[in-house]
Amino acid sequence: MHRNATLAASAAALSLALTACGGSEPEPAAPESEPTVRAMQDRTDEPTAAPVPFPEAADGEDYEACFDGECEVHVTVGSEIEFDGEFRVPTTTVESIGDSVTVVARDSNGYLSFELGEDGTGNFQNTLNVQVVAIREEEAVLKFWPGEYQG
């Protein structure tokens, strides 16, 4: 009988302790798919990355600066750039701009064409190099410099 009294007293004490703590059933946890108010505040406090600015071309849209074979220019579709005859590439034209830039050089013998992505480089007849510095929507910055062979 002493044993039953001890068990009853223990059960009563446990029941009293649970009631004092707010009840015998634990509160359900918030579903994981619903963010808490604090989690939502944390998200809004995070800094957002600033957009990378489109680089300024050193020569802007001054395509005449390219005549000597060395320039960095801002181009759009249809831009035509003329070079000195020593480069054997009299005129280049920007044919298209998207994920890449298509640059075409034409002369009396035909044409050479490059489709270059950002940071891509090409070489017209070893006399003139071209690099796509940056692309954004329907504009690009191209850099030209002399190649190894001129003659």
C-alpha positions in Angstrom: 0.0 0.0 0.0 2.9 2.3 0.7 4.0 1.7 -2.8 0.6 2.7 -4.3 0.6 5.9 -2.2 4.1 6.8 -3.4 3.0 6.3 -7.0 -0.1 8.3 -6.6 1.8 11.2 -4.9 4.4 11.2 -7.7 1.7 11.2 -10.4 -0.1 14.1 -8.6 3.2 16.1 -8.3 4.0 15.5 -12.0 0.5 16.6 -13.0 0.8 19.7 -10.9 4.2 20.5 -12.4 2.8 20.1 -16.0 -0.2 22.3 -15.2 2.0 25.0 -13.7 4.1 25.0 -16.9 1.1 25.7 -19.1 -0.6 22.4 -19.6 0.2 18.9 -20.3 0.2 19.1 -24.1 3.1 20.9 -25.8 2.3 23.7 -28.3 2.5 22.6 -31.9 5.6 23.9 -33.7 5.1 26.3 -36.7 5.2 24.5 -40.0 8.6 24.7 -41.6 7.2 26.0 -44.9 5.9 29.2 -43.2 8.6 31.7 -42.3 8.5 33.3 -38.9 8.2 37.0 -38.6 11.8 37.2 -37.4 13.0 35.1 -40.4 11.1 37.5 -42.7 12.7 40.5 -41.0 16.1 38.9 -41.4 15.5 38.5 -45.2 14.6 42.1 -45.6 17.6 43.3 -43.6 20.0 41.6 -46.0 21.8 43.9 -48.3 21.2 43.4 -52.0 24.0 43.3 -54.4 24.3 46.5 -56.4 24.0 45.9 -60.2 27.4 45.9 -62.0 27.6 49.1 -64.0 28.2 48.8 -67.7 31.8 49.9 -68.4 32.5 53.2 -70.2 34.4 52.7 -73.4 37.7 54.6 -73.3 36.9 56.2 -76.7 33.1 56.4 -76.3 31.5 56.3 -79.8 34.4 58.0 -81.5 35.0 55.3 -84.1 37.6 57.5 -85.8 39.9 56.7 -82.8 40.1 53.2 -84.2 41.7 54.1 -87.5 45.2 53.5 -86.1 44.0 50.0 -84.9 43.9 50.8 -81.2 40.7 51.8 -79.5 37.9 50.8 -77.1 34.4 51.8 -78.3 30.7 51.5 -77.4 28.8 49.9 -80.3 25.3 48.9 -81.2 24.0 46.9 -84.2 25.0 48.6 -87.4 28.0 50.4 -86.0 30.8 50.6 -88.7 34.4 51.1 -87.8 37.1 51.9 -90.4 40.7 51.0 -90.0 43.9 52.1 -91.9 44.6 50.0 -95.0 47.7 48.5 -93.4 45.5 46.2 -91.3 43.9 44.7 -94.4 40.5 45.1 -92.7 39.1 48.3 -94.1 35.7 48.3 -92.3 34.1 46.2 -89.6 30.4 46.2 -88.9 28.5 45.0 -85.8 25.9 42.7 -87.3 24.2 41.5 -84.1 24.3 41.7 -80.3 22.6 39.3 -77.9 24.5 36.8 -75.8 27.3 37.4 -78.2 28.5 40.0 -80.6 28.9 39.3 -84.4 31.5 41.5 -86.0 32.1 41.3 -89.7 35.0 42.7 -91.8 34.4 43.0 -95.5 36.8 43.9 -98.3 36.9 43.2 -102.1 38.0 39.6 -101.5 35.1 38.6 -99.2 34.5 38.8 -95.5 35.6 37.5 -92.1 33.2 37.1 -89.3 33.5 36.5 -85.6 30.7 35.7 -83.1 32.3 36.4 -79.7 30.9 36.2 -76.2 31.8 38.5 -73.4 35.6 38.5 -72.9 36.0 36.6 -76.2 38.7 37.6 -78.6 39.3 37.3 -82.4 41.9 38.1 -84.9 41.4 39.5 -88.4 44.2 38.1 -90.7 46.8 38.4 -87.9 46.7 42.2 -88.4 43.9 43.3 -86.0 42.6 41.9 -82.7 39.2 42.4 -81.3 37.8 41.7 -77.8 34.3 42.0 -76.4 34.8 43.8 -73.2 31.1 43.8 -72.2 27.6 43.0 -73.5 24.3 44.4 -72.3 21.1 43.9 -74.1 21.6 45.6 -77.5 24.9 47.3 -76.8 28.5 46.3 -76.3 32.0 47.6 -75.7 34.7 46.4 -78.2 38.4 46.8 -77.9 40.7 46.7 -80.9 44.5 46.6 -81.0 47.1 45.7 -83.7 47.9 42.1 -84.4 51.4 40.6 -84.9 51.6 41.0 -88.6 51.4 44.3 -90.5 52.9 44.7 -93.9 
